[in-house]
Amino acid sequence: MSDREIQKHFANRPVKPTFVTIENDSLKLFVASVGSDTLPPLLLIHGAPGSWYGYLRMIDDSALYKRFHILSVDRPGYGKSRKGRKAVTSIAKQAQWIAHALNLNHSGKPAVVLGRSYGAPVAARLAIMYPSRVKHLFLISSPLDPEKEKFFWFSKWGKMAPVKLFMDRHINLATAEKYTHVAELRQLEPLWSKLNIPVTLMQGGKDWLVDPSNLDYAKKMLIGKPAEYIFLPESGHLITNSHSEMVKSLILRSAGYSTPPADESVN
C-alpha cells in the first residue's frame, strides 16, 4: 500500500495509528501504534514479504484497540524499516530490534506477541530473549522445523543477481531470508526449552507455503510447556484472515477477556 492508500483507508475511521521510527546507526524500526499506550501491548510481527499494514483487519478492530495498545512493525529491512541495502537475516537480531517497539508502551504489563509465517520464529526468539516482557505467544502458520523448509523453483532463480534487478526489493529480502532460514532455525532449536510462557500455535492443513508437520515439530520441542495446538485441516496459510474471529477470540482470552459482543467486531 502506498502512503496515499493508507491515508484513504483511515480517513473516516474513529481511531488512526500514529507512526514512530526507532533508529540507530545500523538499524531502523518503523512502528504503527494504535490505542492507548497505557493498555497492555499487543505486538504484531509479519512474515516474508510483508508489512505492518498486513494486520489492518486487527488494527481496525475496536474489540482489540479498546483493550490493547497495538504495535504493528515493519520488520528490519522491510517497508519503512529499511536501513541500507543489506538484508537482516538473523532471527536473533530481528527479535532484539523489534523488542524496542515495546518501549513505546507505558502500561508496565507484558505483551501478547503474535508472529505469523516467517515472523513466527522471530516472535519466538523475542519471547525467549525477553521472557518477562511477554505474557502470551501466538505462532501462526509457522515455519519452525529446519528439516521441513520448503524451497520452490523461483527461490533458486531469485538468488541470481540479474533476476534481483527486476524483482521488488521485498521479494529479494524474502529470498535472502529463505536461504538463511534453515541455519537460523537450527540456532533456535536448542533454545525452545527456555520458553516457559503460554504459547498458542495455529496451523492449516492446506498450507502450501509451510509444511503442516511443523506443528508436530513444535509439539516435540515444547513437551511439558504450557502450549496449545490448533490444527485447521481445511485452512491455508493466511489464518489471520480466514479465521480472524477465532484469532481475535484467542487473543482476548489470553489476556483474560471474554469473547466480545457482536457490536465490537471489525469497524
DOTI-644379 format. One record per residue: x, y, z of N, C-alpha, C in turn; residue number from 0. Coordinates in Angstrom, 2 decimals. Example, Ala and Ser with C-alpha at 12.3 -4.5 7.8 and 13.67 -1.06 7.14 Angstrom:
        nx        ny        nz       cax       cay       caz        cx        cy        cz     i
     13.19     -5.69      7.80     12.30     -4.50      7.80     13.20     -3.30      7.80     0
     12.85     -2.25      7.08     13.67     -1.06      7.14     12.90      0.03      7.87     1
! end
This chain:
        nx        ny        nz       cax       cay       caz        cx        cy        cz     i
      0.84     -1.19      0.00      0.00      0.00      0.00      0.87      1.24      0.00     0
      0.45      2.21     -0.75      1.15      3.49     -0.74      0.69      4.31      0.46     1
      1.43      5.38      0.77      1.03      6.26      1.86     -0.35      6.84      1.61     2
     -0.64      7.14      0.34     -1.95      7.71      0.00     -3.07      6.69      0.25     3
     -2.82      5.46     -0.09     -3.82      4.41      0.14     -4.05      4.20      1.64     4
     -2.98      4.29      2.41     -3.10      4.13      3.87     -3.90      5.29      4.46     5
     -3.61      6.50      4.01     -4.36      7.67      4.47     -5.84      7.54      4.12     6
     -6.12      7.06      2.92     -7.51      6.88      2.49     -8.21      5.84      3.35     7
     -7.51      4.78      3.67     -8.09      3.71      4.48     -8.53      4.23      5.85     8
     -7.71      5.08      6.45     -8.00      5.54      7.81     -8.77      6.87      7.85     9
     -9.07      7.43      6.69     -9.65      8.77      6.64    -10.91      8.92      7.49    10
    -11.80      7.94      7.43    -13.08      8.06      8.13    -13.20      7.10      9.30    11
    -12.09      6.62      9.78    -12.12      5.69     10.91    -11.92      6.44     12.22    12
    -12.58      6.00     13.27    -12.52      6.74     14.54    -11.15      6.70     15.21    13
    -10.39      5.65     14.95     -9.07      5.52     15.55     -8.05      5.32     14.44    14
     -7.02      6.14     14.48     -5.97      6.09     13.47     -4.63      5.81     14.13    15
     -3.73      5.15     13.43     -2.42      4.87     14.03     -1.54      6.11     14.07    16
     -0.66      6.13     15.03      0.46      7.07     15.00      1.69      6.26     14.60    17
      2.63      6.92     13.96      3.78      6.22     13.42      5.06      6.69     14.10    18
      5.87      5.74     14.50      7.11      6.03     15.21      8.24      5.28     14.52    19
      9.37      5.95     14.34     10.56      5.31     13.80     11.65      5.30     14.87    20
     12.13      4.11     15.18     13.22      3.92     16.15     14.47      3.58     15.34    21
     15.56      4.31     15.60     16.71      4.19     14.70     18.03      4.36     15.44    22
     19.02      3.60     14.99     20.40      3.84     15.42     21.28      3.84     14.18    23
     22.59      3.70     14.34     23.49      3.80     13.19     23.34      2.66     12.20    24
     22.83      1.51     12.64     22.79      0.35     11.76     21.40     -0.18     11.46    25
     20.42      0.11     12.32     19.09     -0.45     12.14     18.00      0.60     12.30    26
     16.85      0.28     11.70     15.69      1.16     11.79     14.46      0.28     12.01    27
     13.52      0.78     12.84     12.28      0.06     13.08     11.12      1.04     12.97    28
     10.21      0.74     12.04      9.01      1.55     11.84      7.85      0.85     12.53    29
      7.13      1.60     13.35      6.06      1.03     14.17      4.78      1.82     13.98    30
      3.69      1.10     13.72      2.35      1.70     13.74      1.75      1.42     15.11    31
      1.37      2.48     15.80      0.87      2.37     17.17     -0.61      2.76     17.19    32
     -1.44      1.87     17.74     -2.89      2.10     17.77     -3.41      1.79     19.17    33
     -4.19      2.71     19.72     -4.76      2.51     21.05     -3.92      3.19     22.11    34
     -4.46      3.25     23.31     -3.79      3.93     24.42     -2.53      3.16     24.83    35
     -1.45      3.91     25.07     -0.20      3.26     25.46     -0.19      2.83     26.92    36
     -1.32      3.03     27.62     -1.44      2.53     28.99     -2.19      1.20     29.05    37
     -2.63      0.73     27.89     -3.24     -0.60     27.80     -2.14     -1.65     27.60    38
     -2.41     -2.92     27.87     -1.40     -3.96     27.64     -1.02     -4.01     26.16    39
      0.25     -4.23     25.85      0.69     -4.22     24.46      0.35     -5.51     23.71    40
      0.00     -5.34     22.45     -0.20     -6.44     21.51      0.76     -6.18     20.35    41
      1.82     -6.98     20.26      2.87     -6.78     19.27      2.64     -7.74     18.10    42
      2.58     -7.20     16.88      2.30     -7.97     15.67      3.52     -7.98     14.76    43
      3.95     -9.19     14.36      5.16     -9.36     13.54      4.79    -10.10     12.27    44
      5.05     -9.48     11.12      4.63    -10.03      9.83      5.63    -11.06      9.28    45
      5.23    -11.68      8.18      6.06    -12.69      7.53      6.94    -12.12      6.44    46
      7.23    -12.97      5.44      8.15    -12.56      4.37      7.55    -12.94      3.01    47
      7.34    -11.92      2.14      7.44    -10.49      2.45      6.22    -10.07      3.27    48
      6.20     -8.81      3.67      5.09     -8.32      4.47      5.33     -6.91      4.94    49
      4.37     -6.41      5.72      4.45     -5.05      6.24      3.50     -4.91      7.41    50
      3.63     -3.83      8.15      2.76     -3.58      9.30      1.30     -3.60      8.91    51
      0.97     -3.10      7.71     -0.44     -2.97      7.32     -1.04     -4.30      6.89    52
     -0.25     -5.38      6.91     -0.82     -6.70      6.71     -1.77     -7.10      7.83    53
     -1.73     -6.36      8.93     -2.59     -6.62     10.07     -3.72     -5.59     10.19    54
     -4.10     -4.97      9.08     -5.13     -3.93      9.13     -6.44     -4.44      9.74    55
     -6.80     -5.67      9.45     -8.05     -6.21      9.99     -8.05     -6.16     11.51    56
     -6.92     -6.48     12.13     -6.82     -6.45     13.58     -6.69     -5.03     14.10    57
     -5.94     -4.20     13.38     -5.75     -2.80     13.78     -7.08     -2.04     13.79    58
     -7.98     -2.39     12.86     -9.26     -1.71     12.74    -10.30     -2.22     13.73    59
    -10.01     -3.27     14.44    -10.99     -3.95     15.27    -11.09     -3.28     16.65    60
    -12.24     -2.71     16.95    -12.41     -1.98     18.22    -12.31     -2.91     19.43    61
    -12.66     -4.19     19.25    -12.54     -5.14     20.35    -11.09     -5.30     20.79    62
    -10.17     -5.06     19.86     -8.75     -5.16     20.17     -8.16     -3.82     20.60    63
     -8.39     -2.75     19.83     -7.72     -1.49     20.18     -8.31     -0.83     21.42    64
     -9.50     -1.27     21.87    -10.03     -0.77     23.14     -9.44     -1.51     24.34    65
     -8.81     -2.62     24.08     -8.26     -3.45     25.15     -6.75     -3.59     25.11    66
     -6.15     -3.26     23.96     -4.71     -3.39     23.80     -4.11     -2.15     23.16    67
     -2.85     -1.93     23.47     -2.05     -0.98     22.72     -1.39     -1.78     21.59    68
     -1.92     -1.67     20.39     -1.46     -2.47     19.25     -0.20     -1.84     18.66    69
      0.83     -2.66     18.51      2.10     -2.23     17.93      2.40     -3.16     16.76    70
      2.23     -2.65     15.55      2.48     -3.45     14.35      3.73     -2.89     13.66    71
      4.70     -3.75     13.43      6.01     -3.29     12.96      6.26     -3.68     11.50    72
      7.11     -2.90     10.85      7.81     -3.36      9.65      9.08     -4.04     10.14    73
      9.24     -5.33      9.85     10.47     -5.99     10.29     11.68     -5.32      9.64    74
     12.83     -5.33     10.33     14.04     -4.69      9.78     14.31     -5.12      8.34    75
     14.46     -4.12      7.49     14.68     -4.35      6.06     13.44     -4.15      5.22    76
     12.27     -4.35      5.82     11.01     -4.24      5.09     10.39     -2.86      5.26    77
      9.62     -2.45      4.26      8.87     -1.21      4.33      9.72     -0.03      4.73    78
      9.28      0.66      5.78     10.00      1.85      6.24     11.01      1.53      7.34    79
     11.26      0.24      7.53     12.34     -0.17      8.45     13.62     -0.48      7.68    80
     13.69      0.03      6.48     14.88     -0.21      5.65     16.02      0.71      6.07    81
     17.19      0.12      6.26     18.39      0.89      6.61     19.54      0.29      5.82    82
     19.90      0.92      4.73     20.94      0.37      3.86     20.36     -0.70      2.95    83
     21.22     -1.41      2.26     20.78     -2.36      1.25     20.90     -3.81      1.71    84
     21.62     -4.06      2.79     21.87     -5.42      3.23     20.68     -5.97      4.01    85
     20.27     -7.20      3.68     19.16     -7.84      4.39     19.58     -8.24      5.80    86
     18.66     -8.08      6.75     18.89     -8.51      8.12     18.27     -9.90      8.25    87
     19.09    -10.94      8.09     18.55    -12.31      8.06     18.65    -13.01      9.42    88
     19.32    -12.41     10.38     19.46    -13.01     11.70     18.15    -12.90     12.48    89
     17.60    -14.05     12.87     16.38    -14.06     13.67     16.61    -13.37     15.01    90
     17.77    -13.62     15.62     18.08    -13.01     16.92     18.17    -11.49     16.81    91
     18.83    -11.01     15.77     18.96     -9.56     15.60     17.61     -8.92     15.33    92
     16.79     -9.57     14.51     15.45     -9.03     14.25     14.64     -8.96     15.55    93
     14.68    -10.05     16.33     13.93    -10.08     17.58     14.41     -9.01     18.54    94
     15.71     -8.86     18.65     16.29     -7.88     19.56     15.85     -6.47     19.18    95
     15.81     -6.19     17.90     15.46     -4.84     17.46     13.96     -4.59     17.56    96
     13.15     -5.59     17.19     11.70     -5.43     17.27     11.25     -5.23     18.72    97
     11.98     -5.81     19.66     11.63     -5.65     21.08     11.63     -4.19     21.50    98
     12.35     -3.32     20.78     12.36     -1.89     21.10     10.96     -1.28     20.97    99
     10.11     -1.89     20.14      8.75     -1.36     19.98      8.00     -1.40     21.31   100
      8.31     -2.36     22.16      7.62     -2.48     23.44      7.92     -1.31     24.37   101
      9.00     -0.58     24.10      9.33      0.59     24.91      8.34      1.73     24.69   102
      7.54      1.64     23.63      6.53      2.67     23.37      5.33      2.51     24.27   103
      5.24      1.36     24.94      4.11      1.10     25.82      4.44      1.49     27.25   104
      3.46      2.07     27.95      3.69      2.55     29.31      2.73      1.93     30.32   105
      2.25      0.74     30.01      1.33      0.08     30.92      2.05     -0.67     32.03   106
      3.32     -1.00     31.80      4.05     -1.82     32.76      3.65     -3.28     32.72   107
      2.87     -3.67     31.71      2.39     -5.05     31.59      3.09     -5.77     30.44   108
      3.26     -7.08     30.56      3.88     -7.83     29.47      2.96     -7.92     28.26   109
      3.54     -8.22     27.13      2.84     -8.17     25.85      2.29     -9.52     25.43   110
      1.21     -9.44     24.65      0.82    -10.56     23.81      1.57    -10.35     22.49   111
      2.33    -11.35     22.07      3.14    -11.24     20.85      2.64    -12.25     19.84   112
      2.33    -11.78     18.64      1.84    -12.64     17.57      2.77    -12.53     16.37   113
      3.26    -13.67     15.92      4.05    -13.72     14.70      3.47    -14.73     13.75   114
      3.38    -14.37     12.49      2.85    -15.32     11.51      3.89    -15.58     10.43   115
      3.84    -16.78      9.87      4.77    -17.20      8.82      6.21    -16.96      9.28   116
      7.05    -16.27      8.48      8.44    -16.07      8.87      8.58    -15.17     10.09   117
      7.50    -14.47     10.44      7.54    -13.67     11.66      7.39    -14.49     12.93   118
      6.95    -15.75     12.79      6.72    -16.59     13.97      8.02    -16.96     14.68   119
      9.06    -17.46     13.99     10.30    -17.74     14.71     10.94    -16.48     15.29   120
     10.73    -15.33     14.66     11.22    -14.07     15.22     10.50    -13.78     16.53   121
      9.18    -13.97     16.52      8.39    -13.75     17.73      8.82    -14.71     18.84   122
      9.07    -15.97     18.47      9.51    -16.95     19.47     10.86    -16.56     20.06   123
     11.77    -16.12     19.21     13.10    -15.71     19.69     12.99    -14.52     20.63   124
     12.11    -13.59     20.31     11.90    -12.43     21.17     11.41    -12.87     22.55   125
     10.46    -13.80     22.57      9.91    -14.27     23.84     10.96    -15.01     24.65   126
     11.86    -15.72     23.99     12.93    -16.43     24.68     13.95    -15.45     25.25   127
     14.24    -14.41     24.50     15.23    -13.42     24.92     14.70    -12.53     26.04   128
     13.41    -12.22     26.02     12.83    -11.28     26.97     11.58    -11.88     27.63   129
     11.72    -12.95     28.39     10.55    -13.65     28.94      9.68    -12.80     29.85   130
     10.27    -11.84     30.56      9.48    -11.01     31.47      8.62     -9.99     30.73   131
      8.88     -9.80     29.43      8.16     -8.80     28.66      7.03     -9.40     27.83   132
      6.89    -10.73     27.89      5.88    -11.40     27.07      4.95    -12.22     27.95   133
      3.66    -12.00     27.79      2.64    -12.72     28.57      2.18    -13.98     27.84   134
      2.00    -13.86     26.53      1.47    -14.97     25.73      2.02    -14.83     24.31   135
      2.36    -15.98     23.73      2.96    -16.01     22.40      2.04    -16.75     21.44   136
      1.77    -16.12     20.29      0.99    -16.75     19.23      1.89    -16.99     18.03   137
      1.94    -18.24     17.58      2.73    -18.61     16.41      1.76    -19.19     15.38   138
      1.62    -18.50     14.27      0.60    -18.85     13.28      1.24    -19.16     11.94   139
      0.89    -20.32     11.37      1.45    -20.77     10.08      2.97    -20.67     10.13   140
      3.55    -21.37     11.09      4.94    -21.12     11.48      5.93    -22.10     10.87   141
      6.90    -21.62     10.09      8.00    -22.48      9.62      9.06    -22.59     10.71   142
      9.01    -23.65     11.49      9.88    -23.80     12.65     10.89    -24.93     12.51   143
     10.54    -25.96     11.76     11.38    -27.15     11.62     12.41    -26.94     10.52   144
     13.71    -26.92     10.86     14.73    -26.70      9.83     14.76    -27.80      8.77   145
     14.23    -28.97      9.09     14.22    -30.07      8.12     13.02    -30.01      7.18   146
     12.09    -29.12      7.43     10.88    -29.05      6.62     10.77    -27.75      5.82   147
     11.86    -27.03      5.73     11.83    -25.76      4.99     11.61    -26.04      3.50   148
     10.62    -25.37      2.93     10.27    -25.58      1.53     11.03    -24.61      0.63   149
     11.55    -25.14     -0.46     12.16    -24.31     -1.49     11.39    -24.53     -2.80   150
     11.14    -23.44     -3.51     10.38    -23.51     -4.75     11.29    -23.16     -5.92   151
     10.82    -23.44     -7.11     11.66    -23.20     -8.29     12.09    -21.74     -8.39   152
     11.21    -20.82     -8.00     11.54    -19.40     -8.10     12.53    -18.96     -7.03   153
     12.67    -19.77     -5.96     13.66    -19.44     -4.94     15.07    -19.49     -5.53   154
     15.33    -20.51     -6.36     16.64    -20.66     -6.98     16.95    -19.50     -7.91   155
     16.01    -19.19     -8.78     16.23    -18.09     -9.73     16.31    -16.74     -9.01   156
     15.56    -16.60     -7.94     15.52    -15.33     -7.23     16.83    -14.95     -6.57   157
     17.74    -15.90     -6.44     19.03    -15.61     -5.82     20.05    -15.08     -6.83   158
     19.73    -15.17     -8.11     20.66    -14.76     -9.16     20.62    -13.24     -9.33   159
     21.82    -12.64     -9.42     21.94    -11.18     -9.49     21.11    -10.56    -10.61   160
     21.12    -11.09    -11.86     20.31    -10.45    -12.91     18.82    -10.47    -12.61   161
     18.36    -11.51    -11.94     16.94    -11.60    -11.60     16.59    -10.58    -10.52   162
     17.50    -10.41     -9.55     17.25     -9.46     -8.46     16.98     -8.05     -8.98   163
     17.64     -7.69    -10.07     17.48     -6.35    -10.62     16.05     -6.05    -11.03   164
     15.30     -7.09    -11.37     13.95     -6.90    -11.86     12.88     -7.23    -10.82   165
     13.32     -7.61     -9.64     12.38     -8.01     -8.60     12.18     -6.89     -7.58   166
     10.98     -6.85     -7.01     10.71     -5.93     -5.92     11.67     -6.22     -4.76   167
     12.12     -5.18     -4.07     13.12     -5.38     -3.02     12.59     -6.24     -1.87   168
     11.27     -6.22     -1.65     10.71     -7.06     -0.60     10.82     -8.55     -0.97   169
     10.69     -8.85     -2.25     10.86    -10.22     -2.71     12.32    -10.63     -2.55   170
     13.24     -9.72     -2.87     14.66    -10.01     -2.70     15.00    -10.24     -1.22   171
     14.38     -9.45     -0.35     14.60     -9.65      1.09     14.09    -11.01      1.54   172
     12.91    -11.37      1.07     12.33    -12.66      1.42     13.21    -13.81      0.92   173
     13.78    -13.63     -0.27     14.66    -14.66     -0.82     15.93    -14.79      0.01   174
     16.49    -13.66      0.42     17.70    -13.69      1.26     17.42    -14.40      2.58   175
     16.25    -14.12      3.16     15.87    -14.81      4.39     15.69    -16.30      4.15   176
     15.12    -16.62      2.99     14.85    -18.02      2.66     16.13    -18.85      2.71   177
     17.21    -18.30      2.19     18.45    -19.07      2.08     19.24    -19.12      3.39   178
     18.83    -18.38      4.38     19.48    -18.46      5.69     18.57    -19.08      6.74   179
     17.33    -19.36      6.35     16.33    -19.75      7.34     16.65    -21.09      8.01   180
     17.13    -22.04      7.24     17.44    -23.35      7.82     18.50    -23.21      8.91   181
     19.59    -22.48      8.60     20.66    -22.29      9.59     20.16    -21.51     10.79   182
     19.29    -20.52     10.56     18.76    -19.73     11.67     17.85    -20.57     12.56   183
     17.05    -21.43     11.96     16.17    -22.30     12.75     16.97    -23.32     13.55   184
     18.08    -23.77     13.02     18.94    -24.69     13.77     19.55    -24.00     14.99   185
     19.84    -22.73     14.87     20.34    -21.99     16.02     19.25    -21.82     17.08   186
     18.01    -21.76     16.62     16.88    -21.60     17.54     16.54    -22.91     18.25   187
     16.85    -24.03     17.61     16.42    -25.35     18.10     16.77    -25.63     19.56   188
     18.01    -25.39     20.02     18.32    -25.70     21.43     17.73    -24.71     22.43   189
     17.09    -23.65     21.93     16.56    -22.61     22.82     15.10    -22.81     23.18   190
     14.41    -23.72     22.47     12.98    -23.91     22.75     12.73    -24.30     24.19   191
     13.65    -25.03     24.79     13.47    -25.48     26.18     13.40    -24.32     27.17   192
     13.87    -23.14     26.76     13.86    -21.97     27.63     12.53    -21.21     27.59   193
     11.66    -21.61     26.69     10.39    -20.91     26.53      9.38    -21.45     27.53   194
      8.99    -20.65     28.49      8.11    -21.11     29.56      6.80    -20.34     29.68   195
      6.57    -19.42     28.76      5.30    -18.68     28.77      4.26    -19.45     27.96   196
      2.97    -19.17     28.15      1.94    -19.83     27.34      2.11    -19.54     25.85   197
      1.93    -20.57     25.04      2.08    -20.46     23.59      0.86    -21.07     22.92   198
      0.32    -20.38     21.93     -0.74    -20.92     21.10     -0.22    -21.02     19.67   199
     -0.27    -22.22     19.10      0.18    -22.44     17.74     -1.02    -22.82     16.87   200
     -1.10    -22.22     15.69     -2.18    -22.50     14.75     -1.58    -22.87     13.40   201
     -2.10    -23.96     12.81     -1.56    -24.42     11.54     -2.68    -24.95     10.65   202
     -2.63    -24.57      9.39     -3.60    -25.05      8.42     -3.15    -26.32      7.73   203
     -4.10    -27.21      7.48     -3.78    -28.46      6.81     -3.55    -28.32      5.33   204
     -4.02    -27.21      4.73     -3.85    -26.98      3.30     -2.89    -25.81      3.04   205
     -1.94    -25.65      3.93     -0.93    -24.59      3.80      0.15    -25.08      2.83   206
      0.23    -24.44      1.66      1.20    -24.88      0.66      2.56    -24.20      0.85   207
      2.63    -23.19      1.72      3.89    -22.50      1.97      4.66    -23.10      3.14   208
      3.93    -23.52      4.16      4.55    -24.09      5.36      4.02    -25.52      5.54   209
      4.92    -26.47      5.61      4.54    -27.86      5.79      3.74    -28.02      7.09   210
      2.51    -28.56      7.03      1.70    -28.71      8.24      2.38    -29.52      9.35   211
      3.37    -30.35      9.00      4.06    -31.13     10.02      4.92    -30.28     10.94   212
      5.04    -28.99     10.62      5.73    -28.08     11.55      5.05    -28.07     12.91   213
      3.75    -28.34     12.93      3.03    -28.38     14.20      3.51    -29.57     15.04   214
      3.81    -30.68     14.39      4.34    -31.84     15.11      5.73    -31.54     15.67   215
      6.51    -30.81     14.91      7.83    -30.40     15.38      7.70    -29.53     16.64   216
      6.76    -28.61     16.61      6.55    -27.73     17.77      6.16    -28.54     19.00   217
      5.31    -29.54     18.81      4.91    -30.38     19.94      6.12    -31.09     20.54   218
      7.05    -31.51     19.70      8.25    -32.18     20.18      9.15    -31.22     20.93   219
      9.28    -29.99     20.42     10.15    -29.01     21.04      9.57    -28.45     22.33   220
      8.26    -28.49     22.46      7.59    -27.83     23.59      6.95    -28.84     24.55   221
      7.50    -30.04     24.61      6.99    -31.04     25.55      7.06    -30.49     26.98   222
      5.95    -30.60     27.68      5.90    -30.14     29.07      5.70    -28.65     29.23   223
      5.59    -27.92     28.12      5.40    -26.47     28.17      3.91    -26.13     28.13   224
      3.53    -24.93     28.58      2.12    -24.52     28.53      1.71    -24.12     27.11   225
      1.60    -25.11     26.24      1.34    -24.84     24.82     -0.01    -25.42     24.39   226
     -0.65    -24.70     23.47     -1.93    -25.10     22.90     -1.74    -25.22     21.39   227
     -2.23    -26.32     20.80     -2.03    -26.58     19.37     -3.38    -26.64     18.68   228
     -3.56    -25.80     17.67     -4.82    -25.75     16.94     -4.54    -26.08     15.48   229
     -5.06    -27.21     15.04     -4.89    -27.63     13.65     -6.20    -27.41     12.91   230
     -6.13    -26.69     11.80     -7.31    -26.37     11.00     -7.16    -27.08      9.65   231
     -7.74    -28.26      9.51     -7.47    -29.11      8.34     -7.82    -28.49      7.00   232
     -8.80    -27.61      6.95     -9.22    -27.02      5.67     -8.62    -25.63      5.43   233
     -7.79    -25.16      6.34     -7.24    -23.81      6.21     -5.94    -23.80      5.42   234
     -5.69    -22.68      4.76     -4.43    -22.47      4.07     -3.44    -21.72      4.94   235
     -2.64    -20.86      4.32     -1.57    -20.16      5.03     -2.06    -18.93      5.79   236
     -3.09    -18.26      5.25     -3.49    -16.95      5.77     -4.56    -17.08      6.86   237
     -4.20    -17.72      7.95     -5.15    -18.00      9.03     -5.65    -16.72      9.69   238
     -4.81    -15.71      9.80     -5.25    -14.46     10.45     -6.35    -13.78      9.63   239
     -6.48    -14.13      8.35     -7.58    -13.61      7.53     -8.75    -14.59      7.50   240
     -8.47    -15.85      7.21     -9.54    -16.83      7.05    -10.23    -17.17      8.37   241
     -9.51    -17.04      9.48    -10.06    -17.35     10.80     -9.83    -16.18     11.75   242
    -10.12    -14.98     11.24     -9.83    -13.76     12.00    -10.59    -13.70     13.32   243
    -11.85    -14.14     13.33    -12.64    -14.09     14.57    -12.09    -15.06     15.61   244
    -11.64    -16.23     15.16    -11.04    -17.19     16.08     -9.76    -16.64     16.67   245
     -8.93    -16.05     15.81     -7.66    -15.49     16.29     -7.93    -14.38     17.31   246
     -8.89    -13.52     17.00     -9.23    -12.42     17.92     -9.71    -12.97     19.26   247
    -10.59    -13.95     19.24    -11.11    -14.52     20.48    -10.00    -15.13     21.32   248
     -9.05    -15.79     20.65     -7.93    -16.40     21.37     -7.03    -15.34     22.00   249
     -6.82    -14.24     21.28     -6.01    -13.15     21.82     -6.69    -12.54     23.04   250
     -7.98    -12.29     22.93     -8.72    -11.72     24.06     -8.71    -12.67     25.25   251
     -8.89    -13.95     24.97     -8.87    -14.94     26.05     -7.52    -14.97     26.75   252
     -6.44    -14.84     25.98     -5.10    -14.89     26.56     -4.86    -13.76     27.55   253
     -5.60    -12.66     27.36     -5.45    -11.50     28.24     -6.54    -11.45     29.31   254
     -7.34    -12.52     29.39     -8.36    -12.59     30.42     -9.69    -12.00     30.05   255
     -9.88    -11.66     28.77    -11.15    -11.11     28.32    -12.03    -12.21     27.75   256
    -13.33    -12.04     27.88    -14.27    -12.96     27.26    -14.45    -12.56     25.80   257
    -15.11    -13.40     25.03    -15.38    -13.08     23.63    -16.18    -11.80     23.54   258
    -15.82    -10.86     22.67    -16.50     -9.56     22.60    -17.93     -9.69     22.09   259
    -18.82     -8.79     22.50    -20.18     -8.79     21.97    -20.19     -8.48     20.48   260
    -21.30     -8.74     19.84    -21.40     -8.62     18.38    -21.10     -7.20     17.89   261
    -21.42     -6.18     18.69    -21.21     -4.81     18.24    -19.77     -4.36     18.37   262
    -18.89     -5.24     18.81    -17.48     -4.90     18.89    -16.66     -5.74     17.93   263
    -17.11     -5.83     16.71    -16.37     -6.55     15.68    -15.60     -5.53     14.85   264
    -15.14     -5.95     13.68    -14.38     -5.03     12.82    -15.24     -3.87     12.41   265
    -14.70     -2.65     12.53    -15.47     -1.46     12.16    -15.65     -1.37     10.65   266
! end
